[in-house]
């Protein structure tokens, strides 16, 4: 009974950790290259006013804060513990706020939005116009750092101020999306166990304990039809702008040892391995379509 109880607990722990890790990674990856309703062409960004610099963002780092010149998604192959991979995603976060009256003119650093309860001081946001294209105002979107966010009108609205000035007067055809740069990797956690880490703007957080390995395959669209033609490792991706899907493979192990009667033999990333301990291991896989690129 004791052996069965220990195994059941370990199985539940591994499954819960694996599913949570996949859900978290999938959500961020689906929002890679998220630009709301503004047309985004990495080769022509004249329609986006980028105010982020060392003068507006404390600790400015182009790898974290340059959303126009850096890839929306990129990865490394076999650079982490146990030969694990890493992946970096740039884009929007779930949810958005709508711009509401009063409307402040171009050149000011203020905006009123619906109160989504998410946007706060030091957040990086993308303000996008969703109405008709005005040829007299070439920039359709601004990227800015929020310096303060104050709830107004009985908490139904937020008054935002920015470190940079707006390119135009945004009105109720515009929305505000919070941007992020996130990296997923494997490293030893606080307990000494391997874990999945989520690093946002350079700040690493241990997300899930017991994740022993992370392997990624990138779905490449070679013929520009919006669908992947092949899946390759990061070192075989010639152009990350052609990536339209990602296949995630996670190897998750139990925290407790001596769970299985004998060392477990498992298959991960096409390789069969016999463990050197008696922990329980399980493989989790998911293929995520980058919804802003696929189709």
C-alpha positions as CSV (number, residue, x, y, z in Angstrom):
1,X,0.0,0.0,0.0
2,X,2.8,2.4,0.9
3,X,4.6,1.7,-2.5
4,X,1.4,2.2,-4.4
5,X,0.6,5.5,-2.6
6,X,4.1,6.8,-3.3
7,X,3.9,5.9,-7.0
8,X,0.4,7.4,-7.3
9,X,1.6,10.7,-5.7
10,X,4.6,10.8,-8.0
11,X,2.5,10.2,-11.1
12,X,0.1,13.0,-10.1
13,X,2.9,15.4,-9.5
14,X,4.6,14.6,-12.8
15,X,1.4,15.0,-14.8
16,X,0.4,18.2,-13.1
17,X,3.9,19.8,-13.7
18,X,4.1,18.6,-17.3
19,X,0.6,19.9,-18.2
20,X,1.2,23.3,-16.5
21,X,4.6,23.7,-18.2
22,X,3.1,23.0,-21.6
23,X,0.2,25.3,-21.0
24,X,2.5,28.2,-20.0
25,X,4.8,27.8,-22.9
26,X,2.0,27.3,-25.4
27,X,0.3,30.5,-24.3
28,X,3.4,32.7,-24.8
29,X,4.3,31.1,-28.1
30,X,0.9,31.6,-29.6
31,X,1.3,35.3,-29.0
32,X,4.7,35.6,-30.6
33,X,4.7,38.5,-33.2
34,X,1.4,39.8,-31.7
35,X,0.9,43.3,-33.0
36,X,-2.9,43.8,-32.6
37,X,-4.4,45.3,-35.8
38,X,-1.3,47.2,-37.0
39,X,0.4,45.7,-40.1
40,X,3.9,44.6,-39.1
41,X,6.6,44.1,-41.7
42,X,10.1,43.5,-40.1
43,X,11.7,45.0,-43.3
44,X,9.6,48.2,-43.1
45,X,8.7,49.5,-39.7
46,X,8.0,53.1,-40.6
47,X,4.4,52.7,-39.4
48,X,5.6,52.1,-35.8
49,X,7.0,54.8,-33.5
50,X,9.4,53.1,-31.2
51,X,10.2,55.3,-28.1
52,X,12.2,52.7,-26.2
53,X,15.8,53.7,-25.5
54,X,18.3,54.1,-22.7
55,X,16.6,57.4,-21.9
56,X,13.1,56.0,-21.5
57,X,13.8,52.5,-20.2
58,X,16.1,52.0,-17.1
59,X,18.6,49.2,-17.9
60,X,17.7,49.2,-21.6
61,X,18.9,46.1,-23.3
62,X,18.2,45.6,-27.0
63,X,17.9,41.9,-26.6
64,X,14.9,42.5,-24.3
65,X,13.4,45.8,-25.4
66,X,14.0,46.0,-29.2
67,X,10.8,44.5,-30.6
68,X,11.3,45.8,-34.2
69,X,14.8,44.6,-35.0
70,X,15.0,41.4,-32.9
71,X,13.3,38.2,-34.0
72,X,9.8,37.5,-32.7
73,X,10.9,34.0,-32.0
74,X,14.4,32.4,-31.8
75,X,16.1,29.5,-30.1
76,X,19.3,27.8,-29.3
77,X,20.1,24.1,-29.6
78,X,21.8,21.9,-26.9
79,X,23.1,24.8,-24.9
80,X,21.5,24.0,-21.5
81,X,21.9,21.3,-18.9
82,X,21.5,17.8,-20.2
83,X,21.8,19.2,-23.8
84,X,18.5,21.1,-23.4
85,X,17.3,23.9,-25.7
86,X,16.1,27.4,-25.1
87,X,13.5,29.5,-26.8
88,X,12.8,33.3,-26.7
89,X,9.5,34.8,-27.7
90,X,8.6,38.5,-28.3
91,X,5.1,39.7,-28.6
92,X,1.9,40.6,-26.8
93,X,0.3,39.3,-23.6
94,X,-3.2,38.0,-23.4
95,X,-5.9,40.7,-23.2
96,X,-5.9,44.3,-24.2
97,X,-7.3,47.7,-23.1
98,X,-9.2,50.1,-25.3
99,X,-8.4,53.8,-25.6
100,X,-11.2,56.0,-24.3
101,X,-12.1,59.6,-23.9
102,X,-10.6,62.1,-23.0
103,X,-8.2,61.9,-26.0
104,X,-4.9,63.6,-25.6
105,X,-3.1,65.2,-28.6
106,X,0.0,64.1,-30.3
107,X,3.3,65.0,-28.5
108,X,1.8,64.4,-25.1
109,X,2.7,61.4,-22.8
110,X,-0.8,60.5,-21.6
111,X,-3.6,58.2,-22.5
112,X,-6.9,57.1,-21.0
113,X,-7.9,53.4,-21.4
114,X,-10.5,50.9,-20.2
115,X,-9.3,49.4,-17.0
116,X,-8.2,45.9,-17.7
117,X,-6.4,45.7,-14.4
118,X,-3.2,44.5,-16.0
119,X,-1.1,47.4,-17.2
120,X,1.0,49.1,-14.6
121,X,4.2,51.2,-14.1
122,X,7.3,50.0,-16.1
123,X,5.2,47.9,-18.4
124,X,6.1,48.1,-22.1
125,X,3.0,48.6,-24.3
126,X,2.0,48.8,-27.9
127,X,-0.7,51.3,-28.8
128,X,-2.3,50.4,-32.1
129,X,-4.8,52.2,-34.4
130,X,-7.5,49.9,-35.8
131,X,-9.4,52.4,-37.9
132,X,-8.9,53.7,-41.4
133,X,-5.3,54.5,-42.4
134,X,-4.6,58.2,-42.3
135,X,-1.9,59.0,-44.9
136,X,-1.1,62.2,-43.0
137,X,-0.1,60.2,-40.0
138,X,2.3,57.4,-41.2
139,X,2.8,55.9,-37.8
140,X,-0.1,53.6,-36.9
141,X,1.4,52.4,-33.6
142,X,3.6,53.5,-30.7
143,X,5.8,51.4,-28.4
144,X,6.2,53.1,-25.0
145,X,7.1,52.4,-21.4
146,X,4.4,53.2,-18.8
147,X,5.6,55.4,-16.0
148,X,2.3,55.4,-14.0
149,X,-1.1,53.8,-14.2
150,X,-3.9,55.3,-12.1
151,X,-7.5,54.0,-11.8
152,X,-10.1,56.7,-12.4
153,X,-13.9,57.0,-12.7
154,X,-14.7,54.4,-10.0
155,X,-12.0,52.1,-11.3
156,X,-13.6,51.7,-14.7
157,X,-10.7,53.5,-16.5
158,X,-7.0,53.9,-16.2
159,X,-5.0,57.1,-16.7
160,X,-1.6,56.1,-18.2
161,X,1.5,58.3,-18.5
162,X,4.5,57.4,-20.6
163,X,8.3,58.0,-20.6
164,X,8.0,59.0,-24.3
165,X,5.7,61.2,-26.3
166,X,2.9,59.8,-28.5
167,X,3.1,60.2,-32.3
168,X,-0.5,61.1,-32.7
169,X,-3.9,61.5,-30.9
170,X,-5.1,58.0,-30.3
171,X,-8.9,57.7,-30.1
172,X,-11.5,55.0,-29.6
173,X,-10.3,53.0,-32.6
174,X,-7.1,52.2,-30.8
175,X,-6.1,49.5,-28.3
176,X,-3.2,49.0,-25.9
177,X,-1.4,45.7,-25.7
178,X,1.3,44.8,-23.1
179,X,4.5,43.5,-24.7
180,X,6.9,41.0,-23.3
181,X,10.2,39.2,-24.1
182,X,10.2,35.8,-22.6
183,X,12.8,33.0,-22.6
184,X,12.3,29.4,-21.5
185,X,15.2,27.3,-20.4
186,X,16.3,24.5,-18.0
187,X,18.5,25.2,-15.0
188,X,18.8,23.9,-11.4
189,X,16.2,25.4,-9.1
190,X,16.3,26.4,-5.5
191,X,16.1,22.8,-4.3
192,X,18.9,21.7,-6.6
193,X,16.5,19.9,-8.8
194,X,16.3,20.7,-12.5
195,X,13.5,23.1,-13.4
196,X,11.9,25.0,-16.2
197,X,12.6,28.7,-15.9
198,X,10.7,31.5,-17.4
199,X,12.7,34.7,-17.9
200,X,10.8,37.9,-18.7
201,X,12.8,41.0,-19.6
202,X,15.8,39.3,-18.0
203,X,14.1,38.4,-14.7
204,X,14.3,34.6,-14.3
205,X,11.6,32.8,-12.3
206,X,11.5,29.1,-11.5
207,X,8.3,28.0,-13.1
208,X,8.1,24.2,-12.8
209,X,10.3,21.9,-10.7
210,X,11.4,18.5,-12.0
211,X,11.7,19.4,-15.8
212,X,14.8,17.6,-16.7
213,X,15.0,18.4,-20.4
214,X,13.5,20.7,-23.0
215,X,13.8,20.0,-26.7
216,X,12.3,22.1,-29.5
217,X,11.6,21.6,-33.2
218,X,10.7,24.6,-35.4
219,X,8.1,24.3,-38.2
220,X,9.5,26.1,-41.2
221,X,7.3,27.5,-44.0
222,X,9.6,27.2,-47.1
223,X,7.0,28.0,-49.7
224,X,5.1,31.0,-48.1
225,X,1.8,29.2,-47.9
226,X,1.5,29.8,-44.1
227,X,2.0,26.1,-43.1
228,X,5.1,24.2,-42.0
229,X,6.9,22.1,-44.5
230,X,9.4,20.5,-42.1
231,X,10.4,20.6,-38.5
232,X,14.1,21.3,-37.6
233,X,16.2,22.1,-34.6
234,X,17.2,25.7,-33.9
235,X,20.7,25.3,-35.4
236,X,19.1,24.3,-38.7
237,X,16.7,27.3,-39.0
238,X,18.1,29.6,-41.7
239,X,15.5,32.4,-41.0
240,X,13.4,32.5,-37.9
241,X,10.9,34.7,-39.7
242,X,9.9,31.5,-41.6
243,X,8.9,29.7,-38.3
244,X,5.1,29.2,-38.2
245,X,4.9,26.5,-35.5
246,X,6.9,25.0,-32.6
247,X,7.0,21.4,-31.3
248,X,7.7,21.3,-27.6
249,X,9.1,18.2,-25.9
250,X,9.5,18.1,-22.1
251,X,11.0,15.4,-19.9
252,X,9.5,15.7,-16.4
253,X,10.7,13.6,-13.4
254,X,9.3,13.1,-9.9
255,X,10.9,14.8,-7.0
256,X,11.1,11.6,-5.0
257,X,13.5,8.8,-5.8
258,X,12.8,5.0,-5.3
259,X,9.4,5.4,-6.9
260,X,9.8,2.7,-9.5
261,X,10.8,-0.9,-8.7
262,X,13.7,-0.7,-11.2
263,X,15.3,2.1,-13.2
264,X,12.9,3.3,-15.8
265,X,13.6,3.0,-19.5
266,X,12.1,5.8,-21.5
267,X,12.2,7.3,-25.0
268,X,12.8,11.0,-25.4
269,X,13.5,12.9,-28.6
270,X,14.1,9.7,-30.5
271,X,16.6,8.3,-28.0
272,X,16.0,5.4,-25.6
273,X,17.5,5.8,-22.2
274,X,17.7,3.8,-18.9
275,X,17.6,6.1,-15.9
276,X,20.4,6.1,-13.3
277,X,17.9,6.3,-10.5
278,X,14.4,5.1,-9.7
279,X,12.5,8.3,-10.2
280,X,9.4,8.3,-12.3
281,X,9.7,10.1,-15.7
282,X,7.1,11.1,-18.3
283,X,7.4,12.8,-21.7
284,X,5.1,15.6,-22.7
285,X,4.7,17.0,-26.2
286,X,2.7,19.7,-27.9
287,X,2.8,21.4,-31.3
288,X,1.9,25.1,-31.1
289,X,0.9,27.1,-34.1
290,X,2.0,30.7,-34.1
291,X,-1.4,32.1,-34.8
292,X,0.0,35.5,-36.1
293,X,1.9,33.7,-38.8
294,X,0.2,30.4,-39.7
295,X,-2.3,30.1,-42.5
